[in-house]
Amino acid sequence: MWLRSQLSLISCLSYFNDPRFAKVALVILLLGSVDLSVYSSVAFEKDDSRST
């Protein structure tokens, strides 16, 4: 469902046929796909540094 909303956002932005909008949508999709994994790894690193 989340991915569907992202795809709909990209289709809406690409509707304007503006390369900048397409790039922004692509970046949002890429960041969204790795956001959780990166955030979790960063959080774990912070916890490790805090525990030491």
N, C-alpha and C positions, 0 to 999 in steps of 0.2 A: 504493500500500500504506500509506504514511504517512497519507494523507487518510482512508483506510478506518479506520485505528485511531482517528483523531480523531473520526470520525463514530460509531464504536462507543462511544467514551468518552462522547460527548454523549447517545447513546441510553441508555446505562447510567445516567447522571446524571439524565436526564429521566424515567427509570423511577420514581425516587423522587417525581416530580411536585413538586419544590421549586423555586420561581422562582430562588432564590439559586444552586442547582446549575446551572440552565439558563444563568444569566448568566455564571457562572464558565466553563462549558464553551464558551460563545460567545466570551468574551474569549480563552480559550486557543486556539480555532480561528483567531480573527482575528490574534492575535499570531504564531501559528505560520505563517500564510500570508505575513506580511510580515517575519518574523524574519530570514530569510536576506538579503533585499534591504537591510533597515535595517542589519543587522550589517555587511554588506559595505561599505555607504556610509560607516558610522562608521569602519570599519577603514581605508578609503581616506583619509578625512579626517585620521585620526591619522597615517597614513604621510606625507601631504602636509605636515602641520605639523611632523613630525619631520624631513623632508628640508629644509625651509626653515630 
